């Protein structure tokens, strides 16, 4: 099966490819799963054009549509511009798309117009999958639910002092509640973010970026703020007793990347209970869920784990075991590839539960990078 994967805006420099995952996450394994992977390099040598890159990519892959049995897109603008071209110009190659949030206006509208023309859709949120089916965007037998991934070799348990906690990420984060919860506790915390997006009433129209430091009502000598490189972030997780993911209410699985990284590092996670974040943390087992916008509840959860490091460590160990069973990068790669093959052969996606190919039962052993 000739397959092309399209992800716009990827860096042009090749990522480090050493298999031990010492210096960087092994994201290249995902591209290596496919016969060919294209990003902006598809436009190398093409004349300059005023058109946006995502539209130029869509035009180019449609021009070359005869080269492939299936096109897989990851990115909303690229997905829907290619779908529109396929509908208007005809002759489109079977198209499978990764879509994470079906309720956004820039997704919901195009899905109503073009969603039925997709051969299949892959998503990693059970809540978003159910929403897409209820809204009629995608038939259940064409919507593959695949667990999100983390590089469990790069993010793995490491020795650390455990003398602080950390919070990471910028999307839909509720740092004012975290700062209020930390006030008066003397718990050291580093917030690994520079700014956050504050959503407006009209999503993506009136949003604004705010510096995290500006969200703190008063200086706290125990709180530091600043972005980290990926290796610095790994060190920060290692030094932390547990990880806090404070979220604004949302139907999406915001925070899933940080949650999985923390669990892969063997850290317990305290997370806001939201409608969309339901697939990863088992409350009281691998982490603690707290009500949204409730600093008192968050403070109580943090103090409970801070004062009981053995409980925090046990939660972290269970989280690491869960990641190894369900969320490895190797397993994700195999599952995606097998779901694409199933969609092309006419095999229906499971109507309930996750798509997990038999071949995806992998571990994070050093040899797994050779798959």
N, C-alpha and C positions, 0 to 999 in steps of 0.2 A: 504494500500500500504506500503510494507516494503521498507524503503529507508535508505541509508547510505550516509552521507556527509563526504567528505574527504578534509581536509585542512592541509597540512604538515607544520611542524615547529612551531606549536602553543605551547604556554607555557604550561608546565605540571601542574602548580599551578592553581587551580580553581579561576576564577575572583570573586570579591565581588558580591553578589547576593541580596543586599538589594534593594527593589523596588523603593525607592525614588530617586535614581541616585545622591545621594549627594557626594559620594566619587569616583565614576568611571562610565564611560559610560556603558550602559547595553548591551554589546555585546553578553552576554550569551543568550539573547532573540532569537537571530538568531538560535543558536544551539537548543534551546528548541522548535523551530518550527518544527523540524524534529524528526522522531521516534528514530533515533540513530545518534550520531555525533562522528566521530573518528578522532584523529590526531595521534600523535606519540604513544599514549596509545595502539593503535592497535598492536604495536610491543612489548608490555610488556610481559616478560617471554620468548621471542624468543631468540635463540642463537645469539651470536655476529656474525656479517657479515661485510666484507669489502665493500659491496655494498652501494651506496648512500642511504640515508633514503628514498628519494622519490621513488626510484626503489624498495626498500624493501616493502614500503607501497603498491605500485602497485601490486607486486607479491602476497602479503598477501590478498588483497581484491579480486584479481582474483581467488585465491585459495578458498575463501569463497563466490564466486559469487552466489552460490545457495541459500544463506541466504536472498537475497534481490531481489526485483522487479526492482529496479533502483539504480544506483550509480551516485552521483553528486560530481564532482571534482571542486576544486578551487585552481589553481596553474598550471602553464604551464607544468613544467617537470612531475608532477604527472599525469596530464591529458593525455599527449602524450605518456608517458611510458605505462600507462594502455591501451590506445588505441592500441599501438603496440602489447602488449601482447594479447589483444582480437583478433587482426587480425591474429597473428601468431599461437596462441594456439587454437583459436576458442572458442565457447561456452560462449561468453561474455554476461554479463548482460547489458540491456539497459543503456546507458551512456549519461548523460547530463553534460555539462561543462560551468563554468563561464569563459569567456575570455574577457579581456578589451582592448587589443591592437593586432589587426590582422596583422599589417604591420611589426612587428618585425621579423627579420630573423628566430629566434627560435620559432616563431609561424606560419609565412606564409608557410614555408616549410612543417612542419608536417600537417598543415591544407590541403595542396594540396594532401598529401598522404592519410590522414585518416579522414578529415573533414566530408566526406559524410557518415561515419559510426556512427557519433554521432546522437543520437535520437533528441537532440535539443541543442541549445546554448543560454545562457543568457548573455547579455551585458548591459552596462549602458551608452553608448555613441552613439548618433544617427549618428555621423560622422563615427565611427568605424563600426557600423552596415551597413551603406551604402557601405563602403569600402569592407567589407566581402562579401556582395552580388555581387558587381561589379566584384570582383576577382573570384567569383565562389566558395568561400570557404564553404559557407552555403546557402542553399535555403532560400528564404525570409520567407516561411511559417514555418521554423524550428528555426528562430532566434527571440527570445523574447527580446524586448527592455524594460528594467525596470529601473526606476529612482533610482539613488544612494541614500544613506541613511545618516542620522545623528541622533544621540540620542538627540532629542529635549527636553528631560527632563533634561539631564545633561547639555547640552549647551542651556541655556535659558537666557533672559535678566536679568541682575543684575546691581545694582547701581555701578557706577564707576566715577572717576573724569573726564574722557575724556580729559586728558591733554597730551596725546601722541597718536601715531599711532603704528601699529605693522605690521610685515611681518612674515610669518610662512611657513616652509616647505623646503625640500631639492631637490625635483625632478624637473628638468628642470626649475630651478629658475634663473632669470636674475637679480642678486643682483648688479652687476656693474651699470646697468641702474638706479636702485633704489638709490644707493649711490650718483650717479651724480645728480639725481633729488633732493635729500635732501640737497646737498651742497649749503650753503648760505641761507637756509630757516629758520633756528632756530626752525624747527619742531622736537620735540623729537620723536624718533623711536626706538623700540626694534625689532631686527631681531631674531626670535626664531628658530635658526638653528645653528649647529656646523660646518657642512661641506655640500657641494653640489656636485652632480655628474656633471662633465663637459663632455658632449658627444663628442666622437671623430668621425672621418669620418666613421669608421666602428662601428656601434652601438654594445655595450656590449663587444667589443674587445679592442678598444683603449680608452674607457672611463677612467676617472681618478677622484679621489676625491680631492677636494680643500677646504681648510679652508675658511669659509665665511670672516673672518677678513682679509685674504690675498687678497680679491677682492676689498677692499676699496683703492682708490688711495692715500688717505691721512687721517689722524685721523680726526674724527668729534666729538666734545664734546657732541653733541646732540644724537649720535647714540650709542646704546649698542647692544651687540651680545651675544647670549648664549641660549642653549636648555632649554626647560621647561618641567616639568612633566605635566601630563594631567590636574591636578587641578591647577597648576601654569599657564598653558596655558589658562584655563578658566578665571582666574583672570586677565590675560593680556588682553584678549578680552574685559572684562568688563571695564578695565581702558582706553581702546583705543577709540578715537573718530570715527575712521573707520579703516579698514584693507586693506592692499595693497598686491596684489598677482602678482609680476612681473614675467613674463614667457618668456622662449625662444620659438621661433616658433615651433609648433608641431601639428601633426594631432590627438593627443590624448587629453583627457580631463584632462590634468595635472592641479593640483590645486583644483580639485573639492571637496576634503575632507575639506580643509581649507575654501573654499568659503562657503560651507554649514554650517560649524561650526560658522563662522562669522555671516552669515545671521540668524542662529538659535539664536545667542546671541543678535540679533537686531542691527547689525552693517552694515553700508553701505560698499561696497567692490569696490575698484579700481583695475581693472585687465587688464592685457595685452590682446589685441584682437588677438587671434590665431585661426587657422583653426579648431582646435579640441575643443576649449572651447566655445561652443555655446549653451549649453542646459540649463544653470542655470541663469545667470545674464541677466536681461533685462536692456539694456543701458539707463541711465537717469531715471530709475524707482527704481530698487533695487541696482544699482551701476553705475559705469562709466567704459567704455572700452577705452583703449588708444592704440596707435600704438606700435608695437614691437620695442624695441631698441631706443626709442625716449625719452630721459630724459626731454626735454623741455615740451613735452606734458604731461608726468607723473607729472612733477613739477606743471604745471598749474592745473591739476585735483586735486592734493593734496591741493594746496593752496586754490582752490575754495571751497572744502569741509571743510577745516580747518577754513576758515573765515566765514563759514555759517553752524554752528552746527545744526540749526533747519532743514536745508535741509538734512544734514547727518542723523539726527535722523529719519526724515520721510522716507528716503530710507531704513534705518534699520528696521523700523516698517513694511514696505511693504515686506521686505525680510523675516522677521519672519513669517508673514502671509502666504507667498508663501511656506516656509518650512513646515508649519503645514498642508498645503493642499496636498503637493506632496512628501515630502522627509522624513517623519518620519520613524524611525526604525521599528515601528509596521507595517506600511503600506508596507515597503520593505519586511518584513518577510512573510506577507500574499501574496503579489504579487509573490514572488519566489515560495512559496509552490503551489499556484494556477497555475502558469505557468508550473511547473513540472507535476502537475496533468493533465493539458490540453495537454501537449506533450505526455504523456502516453496514453491518451484517443484518440489521433489522431486529436485533435483540432488544427487548424492552428494558428500560431502567426499572429497578425495584420500586414498587408503589409505596412501600414503607421501609424506612431504614436506609442504611448506607450502602453504596456500591463498594465492595471490597473483593477484588479479584484474588483467587487463590495464590497467585504468584506474588502478591503484595505482602505476604507474611515475612517481613524482613526484620533484621535487628540492626543496631548501630555499631556492629563490630567493625574493626579496621578493614576487613575484606569487603565490606558492603559497597565501598565506593567503586568497585570494579564492575558492578552490575550495569 
